[in-house]
Amino acid sequence: MEIIYQTIGVIHTPYTEKDKTPIQGCFAPASRGQIELYMEYVAGLKDIEGFSHLILLYHFHKAGACNLIAKPFLDKEPRGIFAIRYYTRPNPIGISVVKLFAIKQNILEIGEVDMLDGTPLLDIKPYVPQFDIKEQVRDGWYQHASERSKYKINRGK
């Protein structure tokens, strides 16, 4: 079955090269970007200003061919694509939680960005801790990742 989505906007960031882009936004709390929402979707922003964070779904527009086995950023061991957050996926869909700073018409100022400049935006959802934070979780191979200690999360206030 073929599924077709329309982009609702474009994400602008300072990152133009995959290897110079943060692997997760939490590792780059000072990074900033913008969402340029297409004007026909602006009405959908009603009431979003009350949220501190947003979940973005987007298309990895520079992902390349799918690889079902790939080496994750934080480990030396190749892993199955569904056990990692790598971009060479069967459906190159990305997901990120970003901080919302301001909205001016169709432009959203965001932080903790980890996507390439020009990334096509598919959807925006509010981050709701009651729904999105899970307790008693297992984190698989990441618990023992060989390069995990290199990346410290700086939550910056």
Secondary structure, DSSP 8 states (H G I E B T S, - for coil): --------EEEE-S--SGGGS-SSGGG-TT-EEEEEE-GGGGGGGTTGGG-SEEEEEEE-TT--S--SEE--TT-SS-EEGGGS--S--SS-EEEEEEEEEEEETTEEEEES--S-TTEEEEEEEE--HHHH--SS---GGGGG-TTGGG-------
